Amino acid sequence: MSTHIVLVNLTDQGIRNVKESPDRFEAFKVLAEKMGITVAGVYYTVGRYDIVVILEGSDEAVTAALLKVGSLGNIRTETMRAYSVEAMRKLVDNL
């Protein structure tokens, strides 16, 4: 299982329907759980990104879920694969 930090921006369509955003997130959470993904955190933010989501799941499942939700037209995402300190230690120990 991998950790993914997802940076989310609302599209013009998403901002027009911003009142529905919390409900859309709840629907995404149900979808994610069905796909074997854990939503470890979600934060609505002020600044460059509108929402930050932390997901735990396989690379394939996370990618598929984000493509599915992105195809609805309300958000655009930028995703980063994240490593814990312990995981990074294992990686650098092999250098």
N, CA, C and O atoms as CSV, one atom per row, in Angstrom:
chain,resi,resn,atom,element,x,y,z
A,1,MET,N,N,0.844,-1.174,0.000
A,1,MET,CA,C,0.000,0.000,0.000
A,1,MET,C,C,0.890,1.237,0.000
A,1,MET,O,O,1.853,1.319,0.762
A,2,SER,N,N,0.562,2.190,-0.852
A,2,SER,CA,C,1.330,3.420,-1.000
A,2,SER,C,C,0.541,4.606,-0.454
A,2,SER,O,O,-0.687,4.576,-0.381
A,3,THR,N,N,1.266,5.639,-0.076
A,3,THR,CA,C,0.638,6.887,0.349
A,3,THR,C,C,0.736,7.885,-0.792
A,3,THR,O,O,1.777,8.008,-1.439
A,4,HIS,N,N,-0.353,8.593,-1.031
A,4,HIS,CA,C,-0.413,9.581,-2.110
A,4,HIS,C,C,-0.972,10.882,-1.549
A,4,HIS,O,O,-2.003,10.890,-0.877
A,5,ILE,N,N,-0.282,11.978,-1.832
A,5,ILE,CA,C,-0.772,13.306,-1.490
A,5,ILE,C,C,-1.407,13.857,-2.762
A,5,ILE,O,O,-0.745,13.955,-3.795
A,6,VAL,N,N,-2.676,14.213,-2.692
A,6,VAL,CA,C,-3.400,14.699,-3.864
A,6,VAL,C,C,-3.731,16.172,-3.642
A,6,VAL,O,O,-4.421,16.532,-2.689
A,7,LEU,N,N,-3.227,17.013,-4.538
A,7,LEU,CA,C,-3.500,18.444,-4.507
A,7,LEU,C,C,-4.626,18.703,-5.497
A,7,LEU,O,O,-4.521,18.348,-6.671
A,8,VAL,N,N,-5.689,19.314,-5.029
A,8,VAL,CA,C,-6.910,19.441,-5.823
A,8,VAL,C,C,-7.236,20.908,-6.060
A,8,VAL,O,O,-7.174,21.730,-5.146
A,9,ASN,N,N,-7.583,21.220,-7.301
A,9,ASN,CA,C,-8.132,22.524,-7.647
A,9,ASN,C,C,-9.523,22.329,-8.209
A,9,ASN,O,O,-9.755,21.428,-9.015
A,10,LEU,N,N,-10.444,23.170,-7.787
A,10,LEU,CA,C,-11.784,23.157,-8.352
A,10,LEU,C,C,-11.736,23.781,-9.739
A,10,LEU,O,O,-11.056,24.787,-9.944
A,11,THR,N,N,-12.445,23.198,-10.686
A,11,THR,CA,C,-12.577,23.777,-12.019
A,11,THR,C,C,-13.655,24.857,-11.965
A,11,THR,O,O,-14.267,25.073,-10.918
A,12,ASP,N,N,-13.890,25.537,-13.091
A,12,ASP,CA,C,-14.985,26.509,-13.140
A,12,ASP,C,C,-16.305,25.841,-12.777
A,12,ASP,O,O,-17.116,26.403,-12.041
A,13,GLN,N,N,-16.512,24.634,-13.300
A,13,GLN,CA,C,-17.726,23.874,-12.973
A,13,GLN,C,C,-17.771,23.561,-11.480
A,13,GLN,O,O,-18.820,23.689,-10.849
A,14,GLY,N,N,-16.644,23.155,-10.919
A,14,GLY,CA,C,-16.582,22.811,-9.503
A,14,GLY,C,C,-16.862,23.992,-8.599
A,14,GLY,O,O,-17.527,23.849,-7.573
A,15,ILE,N,N,-16.357,25.165,-8.973
A,15,ILE,CA,C,-16.580,26.345,-8.134
A,15,ILE,C,C,-18.022,26.832,-8.254
A,15,ILE,O,O,-18.579,27.362,-7.293
A,16,ARG,N,N,-18.631,26.656,-9.434
A,16,ARG,CA,C,-20.051,27.021,-9.577
A,16,ARG,C,C,-20.927,26.174,-8.653
A,16,ARG,O,O,-21.968,26.627,-8.176
A,17,ASN,N,N,-20.489,24.949,-8.411
A,17,ASN,CA,C,-21.250,24.015,-7.573
A,17,ASN,C,C,-20.550,23.759,-6.240
A,17,ASN,O,O,-20.655,22.662,-5.691
A,18,VAL,N,N,-19.845,24.748,-5.718
A,18,VAL,CA,C,-19.009,24.557,-4.534
A,18,VAL,C,C,-19.818,24.099,-3.313
A,18,VAL,O,O,-19.286,23.401,-2.450
A,19,LYS,N,N,-21.082,24.481,-3.234
A,19,LYS,CA,C,-21.896,24.055,-2.089
A,19,LYS,C,C,-22.045,22.539,-2.039
A,19,LYS,O,O,-22.305,21.976,-0.976
A,20,GLU,N,N,-21.882,21.875,-3.183
A,20,GLU,CA,C,-21.995,20.417,-3.252
A,20,GLU,C,C,-20.665,19.718,-2.968
A,20,GLU,O,O,-20.616,18.490,-2.888
A,21,SER,N,N,-19.597,20.484,-2.818
A,21,SER,CA,C,-18.265,19.894,-2.679
A,21,SER,C,C,-18.148,18.905,-1.518
A,21,SER,O,O,-17.601,17.821,-1.719
A,22,PRO,N,N,-18.631,19.221,-0.321
A,22,PRO,CA,C,-18.529,18.225,0.763
A,22,PRO,C,C,-19.281,16.928,0.452
A,22,PRO,O,O,-18.816,15.842,0.799
A,23,ASP,N,N,-20.437,17.038,-0.200
A,23,ASP,CA,C,-21.187,15.836,-0.575
A,23,ASP,C,C,-20.444,15.043,-1.646
A,23,ASP,O,O,-20.433,13.812,-1.619
A,24,ARG,N,N,-19.823,15.753,-2.591
A,24,ARG,CA,C,-19.038,15.057,-3.624
A,24,ARG,C,C,-17.861,14.340,-2.985
A,24,ARG,O,O,-17.513,13.233,-3.398
A,25,PHE,N,N,-17.241,14.958,-1.977
A,25,PHE,CA,C,-16.139,14.277,-1.297
A,25,PHE,C,C,-16.632,13.007,-0.617
A,25,PHE,O,O,-15.970,11.972,-0.694
A,26,GLU,N,N,-17.776,13.067,0.043
A,26,GLU,CA,C,-18.314,11.871,0.706
A,26,GLU,C,C,-18.564,10.760,-0.311
A,26,GLU,O,O,-18.308,9.591,-0.024
A,27,ALA,N,N,-19.061,11.116,-1.497
A,27,ALA,CA,C,-19.268,10.118,-2.556
A,27,ALA,C,C,-17.932,9.546,-3.014
A,27,ALA,O,O,-17.824,8.349,-3.279
A,28,PHE,N,N,-16.906,10.408,-3.109
A,28,PHE,CA,C,-15.574,9.922,-3.480
A,28,PHE,C,C,-15.042,8.959,-2.427
A,28,PHE,O,O,-14.432,7.944,-2.763
A,29,LYS,N,N,-15.268,9.271,-1.171
A,29,LYS,CA,C,-14.783,8.417,-0.084
A,29,LYS,C,C,-15.389,7.017,-0.180
A,29,LYS,O,O,-14.690,6.025,0.030
A,30,VAL,N,N,-16.671,6.930,-0.494
A,30,VAL,CA,C,-17.332,5.631,-0.672
A,30,VAL,C,C,-16.706,4.890,-1.845
A,30,VAL,O,O,-16.403,3.702,-1.737
A,31,LEU,N,N,-16.510,5.586,-2.974
A,31,LEU,CA,C,-15.871,4.984,-4.146
A,31,LEU,C,C,-14.479,4.482,-3.796
A,31,LEU,O,O,-14.114,3.357,-4.137
A,32,ALA,N,N,-13.705,5.317,-3.115
A,32,ALA,CA,C,-12.330,4.950,-2.758
A,32,ALA,C,C,-12.311,3.683,-1.910
A,32,ALA,O,O,-11.517,2.776,-2.162
A,33,GLU,N,N,-13.170,3.619,-0.919
A,33,GLU,CA,C,-13.205,2.444,-0.044
A,33,GLU,C,C,-13.566,1.184,-0.822
A,33,GLU,O,O,-13.016,0.115,-0.556
A,34,LYS,N,N,-14.485,1.299,-1.783
A,34,LYS,CA,C,-14.846,0.152,-2.623
A,34,LYS,C,C,-13.660,-0.316,-3.464
A,34,LYS,O,O,-13.573,-1.488,-3.833
A,35,MET,N,N,-12.743,0.617,-3.764
A,35,MET,CA,C,-11.573,0.295,-4.584
A,35,MET,C,C,-10.364,-0.087,-3.734
A,35,MET,O,O,-9.263,-0.252,-4.259
A,36,GLY,N,N,-10.566,-0.230,-2.421
A,36,GLY,CA,C,-9.475,-0.629,-1.540
A,36,GLY,C,C,-8.560,0.503,-1.121
A,36,GLY,O,O,-7.423,0.268,-0.711
A,37,ILE,N,N,-9.045,1.725,-1.219
A,37,ILE,CA,C,-8.264,2.914,-0.875
A,37,ILE,C,C,-8.767,3.464,0.454
A,37,ILE,O,O,-9.974,3.538,0.686
A,38,THR,N,N,-7.843,3.846,1.317
A,38,THR,CA,C,-8.182,4.496,2.578
A,38,THR,C,C,-7.961,5.993,2.431
A,38,THR,O,O,-6.896,6.424,1.988
A,39,VAL,N,N,-8.953,6.782,2.798
A,39,VAL,CA,C,-8.794,8.237,2.828
A,39,VAL,C,C,-8.254,8.573,4.211
A,39,VAL,O,O,-8.989,8.541,5.198
A,40,ALA,N,N,-6.963,8.897,4.278
A,40,ALA,CA,C,-6.306,9.158,5.558
A,40,ALA,C,C,-6.545,10.582,6.045
A,40,ALA,O,O,-6.405,10.866,7.235
A,41,GLY,N,N,-6.903,11.473,5.131
A,41,GLY,CA,C,-7.167,12.849,5.527
A,41,GLY,C,C,-7.651,13.673,4.359
A,41,GLY,O,O,-7.324,13.388,3.206
A,42,VAL,N,N,-8.431,14.695,4.657
A,42,VAL,CA,C,-8.863,15.662,3.645
A,42,VAL,C,C,-8.921,17.025,4.315
A,42,VAL,O,O,-9.409,17.164,5.437
A,43,TYR,N,N,-8.416,18.024,3.606
A,43,TYR,CA,C,-8.378,19.386,4.136
A,43,TYR,C,C,-8.769,20.358,3.034
A,43,TYR,O,O,-8.183,20.343,1.951
A,44,TYR,N,N,-9.747,21.196,3.305
A,44,TYR,CA,C,-10.050,22.307,2.408
A,44,TYR,C,C,-9.054,23.406,2.762
A,44,TYR,O,O,-8.877,23.734,3.935
A,45,THR,N,N,-8.405,23.971,1.752
A,45,THR,CA,C,-7.305,24.894,1.997
A,45,THR,C,C,-7.528,26.226,1.281
A,45,THR,O,O,-8.344,26.329,0.366
A,46,VAL,N,N,-6.797,27.222,1.711
A,46,VAL,CA,C,-6.800,28.537,1.089
A,46,VAL,C,C,-5.410,28.754,0.525
A,46,VAL,O,O,-4.419,28.570,1.232
A,47,GLY,N,N,-5.326,29.138,-0.726
A,47,GLY,CA,C,-4.032,29.334,-1.365
A,47,GLY,C,C,-4.039,28.724,-2.749
A,47,GLY,O,O,-5.062,28.730,-3.434
A,48,ARG,N,N,-2.897,28.195,-3.161
A,48,ARG,CA,C,-2.749,27.660,-4.518
A,48,ARG,C,C,-3.690,26.487,-4.791
A,48,ARG,O,O,-4.182,26.340,-5.910
A,49,TYR,N,N,-3.945,25.658,-3.791
A,49,TYR,CA,C,-4.817,24.496,-3.945
A,49,TYR,C,C,-6.057,24.662,-3.078
A,49,TYR,O,O,-6.014,25.276,-2.012
A,50,ASP,N,N,-7.157,24.102,-3.556
A,50,ASP,CA,C,-8.424,24.221,-2.840
A,50,ASP,C,C,-8.635,23.107,-1.819
A,50,ASP,O,O,-9.285,23.306,-0.792
A,51,ILE,N,N,-8.080,21.934,-2.112
A,51,ILE,CA,C,-8.264,20.767,-1.249
A,51,ILE,C,C,-6.980,19.947,-1.281
A,51,ILE,O,O,-6.331,19.844,-2.322
A,52,VAL,N,N,-6.616,19.371,-0.150
A,52,VAL,CA,C,-5.506,18.422,-0.076
A,52,VAL,C,C,-6.072,17.124,0.498
A,52,VAL,O,O,-6.721,17.122,1.543
A,53,VAL,N,N,-5.811,16.017,-0.209
A,53,VAL,CA,C,-6.315,14.713,0.214
A,53,VAL,C,C,-5.131,13.767,0.387
A,53,VAL,O,O,-4.210,13.770,-0.430
A,54,ILE,N,N,-5.150,12.969,1.432
A,54,ILE,CA,C,-4.122,11.956,1.659
A,54,ILE,C,C,-4.788,10.594,1.506
A,54,ILE,O,O,-5.723,10.253,2.231
A,55,LEU,N,N,-4.280,9.823,0.541
A,55,LEU,CA,C,-4.845,8.511,0.234
A,55,LEU,C,C,-3.818,7.426,0.479
A,55,LEU,O,O,-2.618,7.645,0.313
A,56,GLU,N,N,-4.289,6.258,0.872
A,56,GLU,CA,C,-3.431,5.083,1.017
A,56,GLU,C,C,-4.055,3.957,0.213
A,56,GLU,O,O,-5.193,3.558,0.459
A,57,GLY,N,N,-3.294,3.448,-0.755
A,57,GLY,CA,C,-3.786,2.379,-1.609
A,57,GLY,C,C,-2.761,2.065,-2.672
A,57,GLY,O,O,-1.699,2.685,-2.724
A,58,SER,N,N,-3.074,1.108,-3.518
A,58,SER,CA,C,-2.146,0.763,-4.596
A,58,SER,C,C,-2.092,1.909,-5.600
A,58,SER,O,O,-3.050,2.668,-5.747
A,59,ASP,N,N,-0.963,2.023,-6.286
A,59,ASP,CA,C,-0.810,3.061,-7.305
A,59,ASP,C,C,-1.929,2.963,-8.340
A,59,ASP,O,O,-2.495,3.975,-8.753
A,60,GLU,N,N,-2.239,1.739,-8.752
A,60,GLU,CA,C,-3.257,1.528,-9.782
A,60,GLU,C,C,-4.643,1.949,-9.307
A,60,GLU,O,O,-5.380,2.602,-10.047
A,61,ALA,N,N,-5.001,1.581,-8.082
A,61,ALA,CA,C,-6.326,1.927,-7.560
A,61,ALA,C,C,-6.471,3.433,-7.389
A,61,ALA,O,O,-7.505,4.003,-7.738
A,62,VAL,N,N,-5.443,4.076,-6.856
A,62,VAL,CA,C,-5.495,5.530,-6.664
A,62,VAL,C,C,-5.607,6.231,-8.012
A,62,VAL,O,O,-6.411,7.150,-8.169
A,63,THR,N,N,-4.808,5.802,-8.984
A,63,THR,CA,C,-4.863,6.412,-10.313
A,63,THR,C,C,-6.250,6.252,-10.919
A,63,THR,O,O,-6.814,7.213,-11.442
A,64,ALA,N,N,-6.804,5.046,-10.854
A,64,ALA,CA,C,-8.131,4.796,-11.424
A,64,ALA,C,C,-9.200,5.646,-10.741
A,64,ALA,O,O,-10.060,6.215,-11.414
A,65,ALA,N,N,-9.155,5.736,-9.420
A,65,ALA,CA,C,-10.153,6.519,-8.685
A,65,ALA,C,C,-10.067,7.999,-9.049
A,65,ALA,O,O,-11.092,8.659,-9.223
A,66,LEU,N,N,-8.846,8.519,-9.162
A,66,LEU,CA,C,-8.691,9.935,-9.492
A,66,LEU,C,C,-9.094,10.225,-10.931
A,66,LEU,O,O,-9.645,11.288,-11.217
A,67,LEU,N,N,-8.825,9.289,-11.841
A,67,LEU,CA,C,-9.286,9.472,-13.221
A,67,LEU,C,C,-10.811,9.477,-13.277
A,67,LEU,O,O,-11.412,10.272,-14.000
A,68,LYS,N,N,-11.424,8.591,-12.515
A,68,LYS,CA,C,-12.889,8.512,-12.496
A,68,LYS,C,C,-13.497,9.807,-11.970
A,68,LYS,O,O,-14.400,10.370,-12.589
A,69,VAL,N,N,-13.007,10.272,-10.837
A,69,VAL,CA,C,-13.581,11.489,-10.256
A,69,VAL,C,C,-13.210,12.713,-11.100
A,69,VAL,O,O,-14.009,13.642,-11.215
A,70,GLY,N,N,-12.023,12.725,-11.684
A,70,GLY,CA,C,-11.624,13.835,-12.545
A,70,GLY,C,C,-12.473,13.941,-13.794
A,70,GLY,O,O,-12.707,15.038,-14.300
A,71,SER,N,N,-12.937,12.803,-14.295
A,71,SER,CA,C,-13.739,12.804,-15.520
A,71,SER,C,C,-15.107,13.456,-15.321
A,71,SER,O,O,-15.797,13.750,-16.298
A,72,LEU,N,N,-15.504,13.682,-14.079
A,72,LEU,CA,C,-16.780,14.344,-13.806
A,72,LEU,C,C,-16.704,15.850,-14.049
A,72,LEU,O,O,-17.734,16.514,-14.167
A,73,GLY,N,N,-15.480,16.392,-14.123
A,73,GLY,CA,C,-15.296,17.784,-14.501
A,73,GLY,C,C,-15.281,18.810,-13.392
A,73,GLY,O,O,-15.212,20.006,-13.675
A,74,ASN,N,N,-15.342,18.392,-12.142
A,74,ASN,CA,C,-15.373,19.354,-11.039
A,74,ASN,C,C,-14.006,19.697,-10.478
A,74,ASN,O,O,-13.836,20.745,-9.855
A,75,ILE,N,N,-13.029,18.825,-10.693
A,75,ILE,CA,C,-11.693,19.040,-10.119
A,75,ILE,C,C,-10.596,18.684,-11.115
A,75,ILE,O,O,-10.807,17.955,-12.084
A,76,ARG,N,N,-9.418,19.230,-10.832
A,76,ARG,CA,C,-8.168,18.811,-11.466
A,76,ARG,C,C,-7.236,18.438,-10.320
A,76,ARG,O,O,-7.230,19.081,-9.270
A,77,THR,N,N,-6.454,17.393,-10.537
A,77,THR,CA,C,-5.594,16.923,-9.454
A,77,THR,C,C,-4.135,16.884,-9.870
A,77,THR,O,O,-3.799,16.754,-11.047
A,78,GLU,N,N,-3.290,17.001,-8.874
A,78,GLU,CA,C,-1.845,16.771,-9.001
A,78,GLU,C,C,-1.507,15.819,-7.857
A,78,GLU,O,O,-1.796,16.104,-6.695
A,79,THR,N,N,-0.901,14.699,-8.193
A,79,THR,CA,C,-0.687,13.653,-7.198
A,79,THR,C,C,0.795,13.399,-6.983
A,79,THR,O,O,1.573,13.350,-7.936
A,80,MET,N,N,1.176,13.239,-5.730
A,80,MET,CA,C,2.562,12.929,-5.378
A,80,MET,C,C,2.593,11.636,-4.591
A,80,MET,O,O,1.827,11.465,-3.643
A,81,ARG,N,N,3.463,10.733,-4.973
A,81,ARG,CA,C,3.705,9.501,-4.203
A,81,ARG,C,C,4.534,9.919,-3.005
A,81,ARG,O,O,5.568,10.568,-3.167
A,82,ALA,N,N,4.102,9.561,-1.808
A,82,ALA,CA,C,4.789,9.974,-0.584
A,82,ALA,C,C,5.401,8.764,0.109
A,82,ALA,O,O,4.866,7.657,0.040
A,83,TYR,N,N,6.525,8.989,0.775
A,83,TYR,CA,C,7.238,7.932,1.494
A,83,TYR,C,C,7.381,8.331,2.958
A,83,TYR,O,O,7.705,9.478,3.266
A,84,SER,N,N,7.144,7.395,3.846
A,84,SER,CA,C,7.378,7.640,5.269
A,84,SER,C,C,8.884,7.706,5.509
A,84,SER,O,O,9.674,7.328,4.645
A,85,VAL,N,N,9.268,8.180,6.669
A,85,VAL,CA,C,10.688,8.219,7.024
A,85,VAL,C,C,11.265,6.809,6.994
A,85,VAL,O,O,12.376,6.602,6.506
A,86,GLU,N,N,10.516,5.842,7.513
A,86,GLU,CA,C,11.003,4.456,7.543
A,86,GLU,C,C,11.206,3.912,6.133
A,86,GLU,O,O,12.205,3.248,5.860
A,87,ALA,N,N,10.261,4.191,5.240
A,87,ALA,CA,C,10.385,3.719,3.856
A,87,ALA,C,C,11.573,4.376,3.162
A,87,ALA,O,O,12.294,3.721,2.410
A,88,MET,N,N,11.776,5.657,3.410
A,88,MET,CA,C,12.912,6.351,2.798
A,88,MET,C,C,14.220,5.805,3.345
A,88,MET,O,O,15.198,5.676,2.608
A,89,ARG,N,N,14.246,5.485,4.630
A,89,ARG,CA,C,15.450,4.912,5.230
A,89,ARG,C,C,15.818,3.605,4.516
A,89,ARG,O,O,16.988,3.370,4.211
A,90,LYS,N,N,14.821,2.761,4.253
A,90,LYS,CA,C,15.078,1.503,3.544
A,90,LYS,C,C,15.615,1.763,2.138
A,90,LYS,O,O,16.506,1.055,1.669
A,91,LEU,N,N,15.081,2.763,1.479
A,91,LEU,CA,C,15.545,3.092,0.129
A,91,LEU,C,C,16.994,3.561,0.131
A,91,LEU,O,O,17.801,3.107,-0.680
A,92,VAL,N,N,17.318,4.467,1.041
A,92,VAL,CA,C,18.675,5.017,1.028
A,92,VAL,C,C,19.692,4.049,1.607
A,92,VAL,O,O,20.881,4.158,1.307
A,93,ASP,N,N,19.254,3.112,2.424
A,93,ASP,CA,C,20.185,2.104,2.945
A,93,ASP,C,C,20.748,1.235,1.833
A,93,ASP,O,O,21.819,0.648,1.991
A,94,ASN,N,N,20.047,1.145,0.718
A,94,ASN,CA,C,20.497,0.324,-0.404
A,94,ASN,C,C,21.374,1.085,-1.389
A,94,ASN,O,O,21.780,0.519,-2.405
A,95,LEU,N,N,21.673,2.327,-1.123
A,95,LEU,CA,C,22.509,3.124,-2.042
A,95,LEU,C,C,23.975,2.781,-1.881
A,95,LEU,O,O,24.822,3.352,-2.570
